[in-house]
Amino acid sequence: MPRPKSFIKRLTVERVAHAHNCQHNQKHRLEAGEVRLKVTINRTNENYCANCAIQILNRDIDKLRRLVQEIESMR
Ligand SMILES: [Zn+2]
């Protein structure tokens, strides 16, 4: 049997090593030691602060639920 696949393999949570700005809002400063969401796209990383990450992920969770419902309703 094939291994279960994932569409969200590129998402990881980690601690900030060196201070930088949030990719979603340049006014959000991430300081060393804070938590961030790392999104790897085509071998480059985009990093988001905790507040932005939670908002974006919650929106995506809703979208994923809708997609599951859509598939269920069409088969
Ligand atoms: Zn942010």
N, CA, C, O and the ligand as a Tripos MOL2 file, in Angstrom:
@<TRIPOS>MOLECULE
protein
  301   299    76     0     0
PROTEIN
NO_CHARGES

@<TRIPOS>ATOM
      1 N           0.8550   -1.2070    0.0000 N.3       1 MET1
      2 CA          0.0000    0.0000    0.0000 C.3       1 MET1
      3 C           0.8850    1.2490    0.0000 C.2       1 MET1
      4 O           1.8810    1.3030    0.7220 O.2       1 MET1
      5 N           0.5290    2.2440   -0.8000 N.am      2 PRO2
      6 CA          1.3600    3.4710   -0.8040 C.3       2 PRO2
      7 C           1.2760    4.1800    0.5400 C.2       2 PRO2
      8 O           0.2720    4.0960    1.2460 O.2       2 PRO2
      9 N           2.3360    4.8650    0.8690 N.am      3 ARG3
     10 CA          2.3450    5.6370    2.1120 C.3       3 ARG3
     11 C           1.3420    6.7690    2.0240 C.2       3 ARG3
     12 O           1.1420    7.3390    0.9520 O.2       3 ARG3
     13 N           0.6980    7.1080    3.1590 N.am      4 PRO4
     14 CA         -0.2490    8.2320    3.1320 C.3       4 PRO4
     15 C           0.4710    9.5030    2.6990 C.2       4 PRO4
     16 O           1.5290    9.8520    3.2230 O.2       4 PRO4
     17 N          -0.1260   10.1760    1.7400 N.am      5 LYS5
     18 CA          0.4630   11.3930    1.2130 C.3       5 LYS5
     19 C          -0.0140   12.5930    2.0280 C.2       5 LYS5
     20 O          -1.0550   12.5250    2.6810 O.2       5 LYS5
     21 N           0.7360   13.6820    1.9920 N.am      6 SER6
     22 CA          0.2890   14.9100    2.6530 C.3       6 SER6
     23 C           0.4540   16.0920    1.7150 C.2       6 SER6
     24 O           1.4420   16.1930    0.9870 O.2       6 SER6
     25 N          -0.5340   16.9920    1.7420 N.am      7 PHE7
     26 CA         -0.4280   18.2070    0.9410 C.3       7 PHE7
     27 C           0.2390   19.3350    1.7220 C.2       7 PHE7
     28 O           0.5440   20.3860    1.1590 O.2       7 PHE7
     29 N           0.4630   19.1210    3.0000 N.am      8 ILE8
     30 CA          0.9910   20.2090    3.8310 C.3       8 ILE8
     31 C           2.3580   19.8730    4.4240 C.2       8 ILE8
     32 O           2.7110   20.3450    5.5050 O.2       8 ILE8
     33 N           3.1130   19.0590    3.7100 N.am      9 LYS9
     34 CA          4.4510   18.6830    4.1660 C.3       9 LYS9
     35 C           5.3790   19.8830    4.3100 C.2       9 LYS9
     36 O           6.3250   19.8630    5.0980 O.2       9 LYS9
     37 N           5.0980   20.9160    3.5470 N.am     10 ARG10
     38 CA          6.0110   22.0640    3.4940 C.3      10 ARG10
     39 C           5.8230   23.0400    4.6430 C.2      10 ARG10
     40 O           6.4740   24.0840    4.6820 O.2      10 ARG10
     41 N           4.9440   22.7120    5.5750 N.am     11 LEU11
     42 CA          4.6840   23.6090    6.7020 C.3      11 LEU11
     43 C           5.3540   23.0750    7.9610 C.2      11 LEU11
     44 O           5.1250   21.9310    8.3550 O.2      11 LEU11
     45 N           6.1790   23.9020    8.5900 N.am     12 THR12
     46 CA          6.7720   23.4990    9.8630 C.3      12 THR12
     47 C           6.7680   24.6870   10.8240 C.2      12 THR12
     48 O           6.7830   25.8460   10.4080 O.2      12 THR12
     49 N           6.7490   24.3710   12.1120 N.am     13 VAL13
     50 CA          6.7860   25.3870   13.1590 C.3      13 VAL13
     51 C           8.1540   25.3170   13.8070 C.2      13 VAL13
     52 O           8.6580   24.2280   14.0830 O.2      13 VAL13
     53 N           8.7510   26.4520   14.0480 N.am     14 GLU14
     54 CA         10.0840   26.4660   14.6580 C.3      14 GLU14
     55 C          10.3100   27.7690   15.4120 C.2      14 GLU14
     56 O           9.4970   28.6900   15.3470 O.2      14 GLU14
     57 N          11.4180   27.8270   16.1220 N.am     15 ARG15
     58 CA         11.7860   29.0510   16.8510 C.3      15 ARG15
     59 C          12.6650   29.9250   15.9580 C.2      15 ARG15
     60 O          13.4820   29.4260   15.1850 O.2      15 ARG15
     61 N          12.4800   31.2250   16.0790 N.am     16 VAL16
     62 CA         13.2730   32.1840   15.3140 C.3      16 VAL16
     63 C          14.7050   32.2020   15.8680 C.2      16 VAL16
     64 O          14.9120   32.3320   17.0750 O.2      16 VAL16
     65 N          15.6830   32.0720   14.9730 N.am     17 ALA17
     66 CA         17.0830   32.1280   15.3990 C.3      17 ALA17
     67 C          17.5990   33.5700   15.3640 C.2      17 ALA17
     68 O          18.2450   34.0330   16.3040 O.2      17 ALA17
     69 N          17.3040   34.2720   14.2620 N.am     18 HIS18
     70 CA         17.7460   35.6590   14.1060 C.3      18 HIS18
     71 C          16.5470   36.5310   13.7560 C.2      18 HIS18
     72 O          15.7200   36.1480   12.9280 O.2      18 HIS18
     73 N          16.4500   37.6940   14.3780 N.am     19 ALA19
     74 CA         15.2980   38.5790   14.1940 C.3      19 ALA19
     75 C          15.0820   38.9010   12.7120 C.2      19 ALA19
     76 O          16.0420   39.1110   11.9700 O.2      19 ALA19
     77 N          13.8210   38.9390   12.2880 N.am     20 HIS20
     78 CA         13.4740   39.2990   10.9070 C.3      20 HIS20
     79 C          12.0120   39.7140   10.8750 C.2      20 HIS20
     80 O          11.3180   39.6250   11.8880 O.2      20 HIS20
     81 N          11.5360   40.1730    9.7020 N.am     21 ASN21
     82 CA         10.1490   40.5910    9.5850 C.3      21 ASN21
     83 C           9.2640   39.4410    9.1120 C.2      21 ASN21
     84 O           9.7200   38.5110    8.4460 O.2      21 ASN21
     85 N           7.9910   39.5340    9.4750 N.am     22 CYS22
     86 CA          6.9800   38.5740    9.0270 C.3      22 CYS22
     87 C           6.7400   38.7770    7.5180 C.2      22 CYS22
     88 O           6.6910   39.9050    7.0270 O.2      22 CYS22
     89 N           6.5950   37.6620    6.8080 N.am     23 GLN23
     90 CA          6.4170   37.7230    5.3520 C.3      23 GLN23
     91 C           5.0520   38.3030    4.9500 C.2      23 GLN23
     92 O           4.8990   38.8570    3.8620 O.2      23 GLN23
     93 N           4.0770   38.1660    5.8350 N.am     24 HIS24
     94 CA          2.7290   38.6210    5.5100 C.3      24 HIS24
     95 C           2.5530   40.1080    5.7810 C.2      24 HIS24
     96 O           1.8150   40.7960    5.0750 O.2      24 HIS24
     97 N           3.2390   40.5990    6.8120 N.am     25 ASN25
     98 CA          3.1320   42.0110    7.1840 C.3      25 ASN25
     99 C           4.5000   42.4750    7.6800 C.2      25 ASN25
    100 O           4.9760   42.0560    8.7350 O.2      25 ASN25
    101 N           5.1180   43.3510    6.8900 N.am     26 GLN26
    102 CA          6.4920   43.7760    7.1980 C.3      26 GLN26
    103 C           6.5920   44.5370    8.5090 C.2      26 GLN26
    104 O           7.6880   44.7420    9.0300 O.2      26 GLN26
    105 N           5.4450   44.9600    9.0470 N.am     27 LYS27
    106 CA          5.4670   45.6700   10.3320 C.3      27 LYS27
    107 C           5.5810   44.7030   11.5030 C.2      27 LYS27
    108 O           5.8780   45.1170   12.6240 O.2      27 LYS27
    109 N           5.3490   43.4250   11.2530 N.am     28 HIS28
    110 CA          5.4680   42.4180   12.3090 C.3      28 HIS28
    111 C           6.9180   41.9790   12.4170 C.2      28 HIS28
    112 O           7.4830   41.4210   11.4770 O.2      28 HIS28
    113 N           7.5090   42.2360   13.5680 N.am     29 ARG29
    114 CA          8.9110   41.8850   13.7940 C.3      29 ARG29
    115 C           8.9650   40.5780   14.5720 C.2      29 ARG29
    116 O           8.3230   40.4340   15.6120 O.2      29 ARG29
    117 N           9.7300   39.6380   14.0630 N.am     30 LEU30
    118 CA          9.9320   38.3870   14.7980 C.3      30 LEU30
    119 C          11.2890   38.4430   15.4780 C.2      30 LEU30
    120 O          12.3210   38.5780   14.8200 O.2      30 LEU30
    121 N          11.2790   38.3400   16.7920 N.am     31 GLU31
    122 CA         12.5220   38.3870   17.5520 C.3      31 GLU31
    123 C          13.0300   36.9670   17.8070 C.2      31 GLU31
    124 O          12.2610   36.0060   17.8150 O.2      31 GLU31
    125 N          14.3320   36.8630   18.0130 N.am     32 ALA32
    126 CA         14.9350   35.5530   18.3060 C.3      32 ALA32
    127 C          14.2100   34.8950   19.4700 C.2      32 ALA32
    128 O          13.9130   35.5440   20.4730 O.2      32 ALA32
    129 N          13.9280   33.6060   19.3340 N.am     33 GLY33
    130 CA         13.2620   32.8520   20.3900 C.3      33 GLY33
    131 C          11.7590   32.7540   20.2230 C.2      33 GLY33
    132 O          11.1280   31.8830   20.8220 O.2      33 GLY33
    133 N          11.1560   33.6550   19.4000 N.am     34 GLU34
    134 CA          9.7180   33.5840   19.1690 C.3      34 GLU34
    135 C           9.3980   32.4390   18.2080 C.2      34 GLU34
    136 O          10.2740   31.9200   17.5160 O.2      34 GLU34
    137 N           8.1170   32.0600   18.1860 N.am     35 VAL35
    138 CA          7.7000   30.9620   17.3270 C.3      35 VAL35
    139 C           7.2770   31.5100   15.9620 C.2      35 VAL35
    140 O           6.7160   32.6020   15.8710 O.2      35 VAL35
    141 N           7.5480   30.7460   14.9090 N.am     36 ARG36
    142 CA          7.1320   31.1540   13.5720 C.3      36 ARG36
    143 C           6.7060   29.9370   12.7730 C.2      36 ARG36
    144 O           7.0490   28.8000   13.0970 O.2      36 ARG36
    145 N           5.9450   30.2090   11.7170 N.am     37 LEU37
    146 CA          5.5650   29.1530   10.7720 C.3      37 LEU37
    147 C           6.4520   29.2870    9.5460 C.2      37 LEU37
    148 O           6.5430   30.3610    8.9510 O.2      37 LEU37
    149 N           7.1080   28.1950    9.1700 N.am     38 LYS38
    150 CA          7.9630   28.1920    7.9920 C.3      38 LYS38
    151 C           7.2530   27.4530    6.8660 C.2      38 LYS38
    152 O           6.8110   26.3150    7.0270 O.2      38 LYS38
    153 N           7.1550   28.1230    5.7240 N.am     39 VAL39
    154 CA          6.5400   27.5290    4.5390 C.3      39 VAL39
    155 C           7.6280   27.4250    3.4720 C.2      39 VAL39
    156 O           8.1990   28.4340    3.0610 O.2      39 VAL39
    157 N           7.9080   26.2120    3.0320 N.am     40 THR40
    158 CA          8.9500   26.0020    2.0260 C.3      40 THR40
    159 C           8.3130   25.8430    0.6470 C.2      40 THR40
    160 O           7.5480   24.9090    0.4060 O.2      40 THR40
    161 N           8.6420   26.7750   -0.2560 N.am     41 ILE41
    162 CA          8.1010   26.7400   -1.6100 C.3      41 ILE41
    163 C           9.2670   26.8070   -2.5830 C.2      41 ILE41
    164 O          10.0570   27.7510   -2.5540 O.2      41 ILE41
    165 N           9.3710   25.8060   -3.4410 N.am     42 ASN42
    166 CA         10.4680   25.7570   -4.4130 C.3      42 ASN42
    167 C          11.8260   26.0080   -3.7460 C.2      42 ASN42
    168 O          12.6400   26.7910   -4.2360 O.2      42 ASN42
    169 N          12.0450   25.3400   -2.6450 N.am     43 ARG43
    170 CA         13.3120   25.3920   -1.8950 C.3      43 ARG43
    171 C          13.5870   26.7360   -1.2270 C.2      43 ARG43
    172 O          14.6420   26.8990   -0.6140 O.2      43 ARG43
    173 N          12.6770   27.7030   -1.3220 N.am     44 THR44
    174 CA         12.8690   28.9200   -0.5330 C.3      44 THR44
    175 C          11.8610   28.9250    0.6180 C.2      44 THR44
    176 O          10.7740   28.3560    0.5130 O.2      44 THR44
    177 N          12.2430   29.5750    1.7120 N.am     45 ASN45
    178 CA         11.3940   29.5950    2.8960 C.3      45 ASN45
    179 C          10.7080   30.9430    3.0580 C.2      45 ASN45
    180 O          11.3200   31.9970    2.8840 O.2      45 ASN45
    181 N           9.4260   30.8870    3.3930 N.am     46 GLU46
    182 CA          8.7040   32.0870    3.8080 C.3      46 GLU46
    183 C           8.3600   31.8830    5.2660 C.2      46 GLU46
    184 O           7.9520   30.7930    5.6700 O.2      46 GLU46
    185 N           8.5270   32.9460    6.0700 N.am     47 ASN47
    186 CA          8.3100   32.8080    7.5030 C.3      47 ASN47
    187 C           7.2560   33.7930    7.9900 C.2      47 ASN47
    188 O           7.2660   34.9690    7.6270 O.2      47 ASN47
    189 N           6.3470   33.2900    8.8170 N.am     48 TYR48
    190 CA          5.2140   34.0790    9.2840 C.3      48 TYR48
    191 C           5.1620   34.1020   10.8040 C.2      48 TYR48
    192 O           5.4530   33.1050   11.4640 O.2      48 TYR48
    193 N           4.7850   35.2610   11.3540 N.am     49 CYS49
    194 CA          4.6580   35.3780   12.8050 C.3      49 CYS49
    195 C           3.4780   34.5290   13.2850 C.2      49 CYS49
    196 O           2.6390   34.1100   12.4880 O.2      49 CYS49
    197 N           3.4250   34.2840   14.5810 N.am     50 ALA50
    198 CA          2.4100   33.3980   15.1480 C.3      50 ALA50
    199 C           1.0030   33.8840   14.8280 C.2      50 ALA50
    200 O           0.1560   33.0800   14.4380 O.2      50 ALA50
    201 N           0.7250   35.2010   14.9840 N.am     51 ASN51
    202 CA         -0.6260   35.7010   14.7410 C.3      51 ASN51
    203 C          -1.0490   35.5110   13.2960 C.2      51 ASN51
    204 O          -2.1560   35.0400   13.0320 O.2      51 ASN51
    205 N          -0.1780   35.8730   12.3530 N.am     52 CYS52
    206 CA         -0.5040   35.6830   10.9410 C.3      52 CYS52
    207 C          -0.6690   34.1960   10.6230 C.2      52 CYS52
    208 O          -1.5930   33.8030    9.9100 O.2      52 CYS52
    209 N           0.2330   33.3780   11.1580 N.am     53 ALA53
    210 CA          0.1860   31.9390   10.8820 C.3      53 ALA53
    211 C          -1.1460   31.3470   11.3340 C.2      53 ALA53
    212 O          -1.7640   30.5670   10.6090 O.2      53 ALA53
    213 N          -1.5860   31.7220   12.5380 N.am     54 ILE54
    214 CA         -2.8340   31.1680   13.0710 C.3      54 ILE54
    215 C          -4.0100   31.5840   12.2000 C.2      54 ILE54
    216 O          -4.8830   30.7710   11.8940 O.2      54 ILE54
    217 N          -4.0310   32.8670   11.7980 N.am     55 GLN55
    218 CA         -5.1160   33.3400   10.9180 C.3      55 GLN55
    219 C          -5.1390   32.5900    9.5920 C.2      55 GLN55
    220 O          -6.1850   32.1140    9.1490 O.2      55 GLN55
    221 N          -3.9710   32.4920    8.9680 N.am     56 ILE56
    222 CA         -3.8850   31.8530    7.6480 C.3      56 ILE56
    223 C          -4.2290   30.3760    7.7590 C.2      56 ILE56
    224 O          -4.9680   29.8470    6.9290 O.2      56 ILE56
    225 N          -3.6950   29.6990    8.7860 N.am     57 LEU57
    226 CA         -3.9610   28.2670    8.9520 C.3      57 LEU57
    227 C          -5.4330   28.0100    9.2140 C.2      57 LEU57
    228 O          -6.0050   27.0640    8.6740 O.2      57 LEU57
    229 N          -6.0650   28.8630   10.0570 N.am     58 ASN58
    230 CA         -7.4910   28.6600   10.3320 C.3      58 ASN58
    231 C          -8.3250   28.8200    9.0630 C.2      58 ASN58
    232 O          -9.2920   28.0900    8.8490 O.2      58 ASN58
    233 N          -7.9390   29.7890    8.2180 N.am     59 ARG59
    234 CA         -8.6460   29.9550    6.9470 C.3      59 ARG59
    235 C          -8.4530   28.7170    6.0640 C.2      59 ARG59
    236 O          -9.3850   28.2500    5.4100 O.2      59 ARG59
    237 N          -7.2340   28.2050    6.0640 N.am     60 ASP60
    238 CA         -6.9480   27.0130    5.2580 C.3      60 ASP60
    239 C          -7.6860   25.7810    5.7870 C.2      60 ASP60
    240 O          -8.1400   24.9430    5.0090 O.2      60 ASP60
    241 N          -7.8020   25.6770    7.1180 N.am     61 ILE61
    242 CA         -8.5440   24.5490    7.6980 C.3      61 ILE61
    243 C          -9.9870   24.5950    7.1990 C.2      61 ILE61
    244 O         -10.5470   23.5690    6.8110 O.2      61 ILE61
    245 N         -10.5920   25.7950    7.2110 N.am     62 ASP62
    246 CA        -11.9610   25.9430    6.6890 C.3      62 ASP62
    247 C         -12.0230   25.5160    5.2340 C.2      62 ASP62
    248 O         -12.9330   24.7980    4.8190 O.2      62 ASP62
    249 N         -11.0430   25.9660    4.4680 N.am     63 LYS63
    250 CA        -11.0310   25.6210    3.0430 C.3      63 LYS63
    251 C         -10.8960   24.1090    2.8360 C.2      63 LYS63
    252 O         -11.5670   23.5340    1.9780 O.2      63 LYS63
    253 N         -10.0310   23.4740    3.6180 N.am     64 LEU64
    254 CA         -9.8470   22.0280    3.5020 C.3      64 LEU64
    255 C         -11.1310   21.2870    3.8520 C.2      64 LEU64
    256 O         -11.4920   20.3110    3.1950 O.2      64 LEU64
    257 N         -11.8280   21.7640    4.9080 N.am     65 ARG65
    258 CA        -13.0930   21.1300    5.2840 C.3      65 ARG65
    259 C         -14.1040   21.2400    4.1560 C.2      65 ARG65
    260 O         -14.8200   20.2870    3.8470 O.2      65 ARG65
    261 N         -14.1530   22.4560    3.5250 N.am     66 ARG66
    262 CA        -15.0940   22.6420    2.4170 C.3      66 ARG66
    263 C         -14.7540   21.7290    1.2450 C.2      66 ARG66
    264 O         -15.6490   21.1820    0.5990 O.2      66 ARG66
    265 N         -13.4780   21.5670    0.9730 N.am     67 LEU67
    266 CA        -13.0680   20.6870   -0.1240 C.3      67 LEU67
    267 C         -13.4700   19.2330    0.1540 C.2      67 LEU67
    268 O         -13.9260   18.5270   -0.7450 O.2      67 LEU67
    269 N         -13.2980   18.7920    1.4100 N.am     68 VAL68
    270 CA        -13.7180   17.4340    1.7780 C.3      68 VAL68
    271 C         -15.2150   17.2800    1.5500 C.2      68 VAL68
    272 O         -15.6670   16.2890    0.9770 O.2      68 VAL68
    273 N         -15.9960   18.2900    2.0120 N.am     69 GLN69
    274 CA        -17.4520   18.2310    1.8230 C.3      69 GLN69
    275 C         -17.8220   18.2030    0.3570 C.2      69 GLN69
    276 O         -18.7210   17.4700   -0.0560 O.2      69 GLN69
    277 N         -17.1210   19.0090   -0.4290 N.am     70 GLU70
    278 CA        -17.4050   19.0660   -1.8540 C.3      70 GLU70
    279 C         -17.1530   17.7070   -2.5160 C.2      70 GLU70
    280 O         -17.9600   17.2340   -3.3160 O.2      70 GLU70
    281 N         -16.0320   17.0970   -2.1720 N.am     71 ILE71
    282 CA        -15.7140   15.7700   -2.7240 C.3      71 ILE71
    283 C         -16.7800   14.7620   -2.3110 C.2      71 ILE71
    284 O         -17.2870   13.9970   -3.1310 O.2      71 ILE71
    285 N         -17.1090   14.7780   -1.0100 N.am     72 GLU72
    286 CA        -18.1180   13.8350   -0.5060 C.3      72 GLU72
    287 C         -19.4480   14.0010   -1.2270 C.2      72 GLU72
    288 O         -20.1180   13.0160   -1.5380 O.2      72 GLU72
    289 N         -19.8320   15.2570   -1.4950 N.am     73 SER73
    290 CA        -21.1350   15.5170   -2.0860 C.3      73 SER73
    291 C         -21.1770   15.1620   -3.5690 C.2      73 SER73
    292 O         -22.2570   15.0160   -4.1390 O.2      73 SER73
    293 N         -20.0100   15.0220   -4.1960 N.am     74 MET74
    294 CA        -19.9800   14.7820   -5.6470 C.3      74 MET74
    295 C         -19.7490   13.3300   -6.0190 C.2      74 MET74
    296 O         -19.9470   12.9540   -7.1740 O.2      74 MET74
    297 N         -19.3340   12.5090   -5.0680 N.am     75 ARG75
    298 CA        -19.0210   11.1290   -5.4690 C.3      75 ARG75
    299 C         -20.2350   10.2090   -5.4200 C.2      75 ARG75
    300 O         -20.1240    9.0230   -5.7290 O.2      75 ARG75
    301 ZN          2.7260   38.5760   10.8030 Zn       76 ZN76
@<TRIPOS>BOND
     1     1     2 1
     2     2     3 1
     3     3     4 2
     4     3     5 am
     5     5     6 1
     6     6     7 1
     7     7     8 2
     8     7     9 am
     9     9    10 1
    10    10    11 1
    11    11    12 2
    12    11    13 am
    13    13    14 1
    14    14    15 1
    15    15    16 2
    16    15    17 am
    17    17    18 1
    18    18    19 1
    19    19    20 2
    20    19    21 am
    21    21    22 1
    22    22    23 1
    23    23    24 2
    24    23    25 am
    25    25    26 1
    26    26    27 1
    27    27    28 2
    28    27    29 am
    29    29    30 1
    30    30    31 1
    31    31    32 2
    32    31    33 am
    33    33    34 1
    34    34    35 1
    35    35    36 2
    36    35    37 am
    37    37    38 1
    38    38    39 1
    39    39    40 2
    40    39    41 am
    41    41    42 1
    42    42    43 1
    43    43    44 2
    44    43    45 am
    45    45    46 1
    46    46    47 1
    47    47    48 2
    48    47    49 am
    49    49    50 1
    50    50    51 1
    51    51    52 2
    52    51    53 am
    53    53    54 1
    54    54    55 1
    55    55    56 2
    56    55    57 am
    57    57    58 1
    58    58    59 1
    59    59    60 2
    60    59    61 am
    61    61    62 1
    62    62    63 1
    63    63    64 2
    64    63    65 am
    65    65    66 1
    66    66    67 1
    67    67    68 2
    68    67    69 am
    69    69    70 1
    70    70    71 1
    71    71    72 2
    72    71    73 am
    73    73    74 1
    74    74    75 1
    75    75    76 2
    76    75    77 am
    77    77    78 1
    78    78    79 1
    79    79    80 2
    80    79    81 am
    81    81    82 1
    82    82    83 1
    83    83    84 2
    84    83    85 am
    85    85    86 1
    86    86    87 1
    87    87    88 2
    88    87    89 am
    89    89    90 1
    90    90    91 1
    91    91    92 2
    92    91    93 am
    93    93    94 1
    94    94    95 1
    95    95    96 2
    96    95    97 am
    97    97    98 1
    98    98    99 1
    99    99   100 2
   100    99   101 am
   101   101   102 1
   102   102   103 1
   103   103   104 2
   104   103   105 am
   105   105   106 1
   106   106   107 1
   107   107   108 2
   108   107   109 am
   109   109   110 1
   110   110   111 1
   111   111   112 2
   112   111   113 am
   113   113   114 1
   114   114   115 1
   115   115   116 2
   116   115   117 am
   117   117   118 1
   118   118   119 1
   119   119   120 2
   120   119   121 am
   121   121   122 1
   122   122   123 1
   123   123   124 2
   124   123   125 am
   125   125   126 1
   126   126   127 1
   127   127   128 2
   128   127   129 am
   129   129   130 1
   130   130   131 1
   131   131   132 2
   132   131   133 am
   133   133   134 1
   134   134   135 1
   135   135   136 2
   136   135   137 am
   137   137   138 1
   138   138   139 1
   139   139   140 2
   140   139   141 am
   141   141   142 1
   142   142   143 1
   143   143   144 2
   144   143   145 am
   145   145   146 1
   146   146   147 1
   147   147   148 2
   148   147   149 am
   149   149   150 1
   150   150   151 1
   151   151   152 2
   152   151   153 am
   153   153   154 1
   154   154   155 1
   155   155   156 2
   156   155   157 am
   157   157   158 1
   158   158   159 1
   159   159   160 2
   160   159   161 am
   161   161   162 1
   162   162   163 1
   163   163   164 2
   164   163   165 am
   165   165   166 1
   166   166   167 1
   167   167   168 2
   168   167   169 am
   169   169   170 1
   170   170   171 1
   171   171   172 2
   172   171   173 am
   173   173   174 1
   174   174   175 1
   175   175   176 2
   176   175   177 am
   177   177   178 1
   178   178   179 1
   179   179   180 2
   180   179   181 am
   181   181   182 1
   182   182   183 1
   183   183   184 2
   184   183   185 am
   185   185   186 1
   186   186   187 1
   187   187   188 2
   188   187   189 am
   189   189   190 1
   190   190   191 1
   191   191   192 2
   192   191   193 am
   193   193   194 1
   194   194   195 1
   195   195   196 2
   196   195   197 am
   197   197   198 1
   198   198   199 1
   199   199   200 2
   200   199   201 am
   201   201   202 1
   202   202   203 1
   203   203   204 2
   204   203   205 am
   205   205   206 1
   206   206   207 1
   207   207   208 2
   208   207   209 am
   209   209   210 1
   210   210   211 1
   211   211   212 2
   212   211   213 am
   213   213   214 1
   214   214   215 1
   215   215   216 2
   216   215   217 am
   217   217   218 1
   218   218   219 1
   219   219   220 2
   220   219   221 am
   221   221   222 1
   222   222   223 1
   223   223   224 2
   224   223   225 am
   225   225   226 1
   226   226   227 1
   227   227   228 2
   228   227   229 am
   229   229   230 1
   230   230   231 1
   231   231   232 2
   232   231   233 am
   233   233   234 1
   234   234   235 1
   235   235   236 2
   236   235   237 am
   237   237   238 1
   238   238   239 1
   239   239   240 2
   240   239   241 am
   241   241   242 1
   242   242   243 1
   243   243   244 2
   244   243   245 am
   245   245   246 1
   246   246   247 1
   247   247   248 2
   248   247   249 am
   249   249   250 1
   250   250   251 1
   251   251   252 2
   252   251   253 am
   253   253   254 1
   254   254   255 1
   255   255   256 2
   256   255   257 am
   257   257   258 1
   258   258   259 1
   259   259   260 2
   260   259   261 am
   261   261   262 1
   262   262   263 1
   263   263   264 2
   264   263   265 am
   265   265   266 1
   266   266   267 1
   267   267   268 2
   268   267   269 am
   269   269   270 1
   270   270   271 1
   271   271   272 2
   272   271   273 am
   273   273   274 1
   274   274   275 1
   275   275   276 2
   276   275   277 am
   277   277   278 1
   278   278   279 1
   279   279   280 2
   280   279   281 am
   281   281   282 1
   282   282   283 1
   283   283   284 2
   284   283   285 am
   285   285   286 1
   286   286   287 1
   287   287   288 2
   288   287   289 am
   289   289   290 1
   290   290   291 1
   291   291   292 2
   292   291   293 am
   293   293   294 1
   294   294   295 1
   295   295   296 2
   296   295   297 am
   297   297   298 1
   298   298   299 1
   299   299   300 2
@<TRIPOS>SUBSTRUCTURE
     1 MET1         2 RESIDUE 1 A MET
     2 PRO2         6 RESIDUE 1 A PRO
     3 ARG3        10 RESIDUE 1 A ARG
     4 PRO4        14 RESIDUE 1 A PRO
     5 LYS5        18 RESIDUE 1 A LYS
     6 SER6        22 RESIDUE 1 A SER
     7 PHE7        26 RESIDUE 1 A PHE
     8 ILE8        30 RESIDUE 1 A ILE
     9 LYS9        34 RESIDUE 1 A LYS
    10 ARG10       38 RESIDUE 1 A ARG
    11 LEU11       42 RESIDUE 1 A LEU
    12 THR12       46 RESIDUE 1 A THR
    13 VAL13       50 RESIDUE 1 A VAL
    14 GLU14       54 RESIDUE 1 A GLU
    15 ARG15       58 RESIDUE 1 A ARG
    16 VAL16       62 RESIDUE 1 A VAL
    17 ALA17       66 RESIDUE 1 A ALA
    18 HIS18       70 RESIDUE 1 A HIS
    19 ALA19       74 RESIDUE 1 A ALA
    20 HIS20       78 RESIDUE 1 A HIS
    21 ASN21       82 RESIDUE 1 A ASN
    22 CYS22       86 RESIDUE 1 A CYS
    23 GLN23       90 RESIDUE 1 A GLN
    24 HIS24       94 RESIDUE 1 A HIS
    25 ASN25       98 RESIDUE 1 A ASN
    26 GLN26      102 RESIDUE 1 A GLN
    27 LYS27      106 RESIDUE 1 A LYS
    28 HIS28      110 RESIDUE 1 A HIS
    29 ARG29      114 RESIDUE 1 A ARG
    30 LEU30      118 RESIDUE 1 A LEU
    31 GLU31      122 RESIDUE 1 A GLU
    32 ALA32      126 RESIDUE 1 A ALA
    33 GLY33      130 RESIDUE 1 A GLY
    34 GLU34      134 RESIDUE 1 A GLU
    35 VAL35      138 RESIDUE 1 A VAL
    36 ARG36      142 RESIDUE 1 A ARG
    37 LEU37      146 RESIDUE 1 A LEU
    38 LYS38      150 RESIDUE 1 A LYS
    39 VAL39      154 RESIDUE 1 A VAL
    40 THR40      158 RESIDUE 1 A THR
    41 ILE41      162 RESIDUE 1 A ILE
    42 ASN42      166 RESIDUE 1 A ASN
    43 ARG43      170 RESIDUE 1 A ARG
    44 THR44      174 RESIDUE 1 A THR
    45 ASN45      178 RESIDUE 1 A ASN
    46 GLU46      182 RESIDUE 1 A GLU
    47 ASN47      186 RESIDUE 1 A ASN
    48 TYR48      190 RESIDUE 1 A TYR
    49 CYS49      194 RESIDUE 1 A CYS
    50 ALA50      198 RESIDUE 1 A ALA
    51 ASN51      202 RESIDUE 1 A ASN
    52 CYS52      206 RESIDUE 1 A CYS
    53 ALA53      210 RESIDUE 1 A ALA
    54 ILE54      214 RESIDUE 1 A ILE
    55 GLN55      218 RESIDUE 1 A GLN
    56 ILE56      222 RESIDUE 1 A ILE
    57 LEU57      226 RESIDUE 1 A LEU
    58 ASN58      230 RESIDUE 1 A ASN
    59 ARG59      234 RESIDUE 1 A ARG
    60 ASP60      238 RESIDUE 1 A ASP
    61 ILE61      242 RESIDUE 1 A ILE
    62 ASP62      246 RESIDUE 1 A ASP
    63 LYS63      250 RESIDUE 1 A LYS
    64 LEU64      254 RESIDUE 1 A LEU
    65 ARG65      258 RESIDUE 1 A ARG
    66 ARG66      262 RESIDUE 1 A ARG
    67 LEU67      266 RESIDUE 1 A LEU
    68 VAL68      270 RESIDUE 1 A VAL
    69 GLN69      274 RESIDUE 1 A GLN
    70 GLU70      278 RESIDUE 1 A GLU
    71 ILE71      282 RESIDUE 1 A ILE
    72 GLU72      286 RESIDUE 1 A GLU
    73 SER73      290 RESIDUE 1 A SER
    74 MET74      294 RESIDUE 1 A MET
    75 ARG75      298 RESIDUE 1 A ARG
    76 ZN76       301 GROUP 0 **** ****
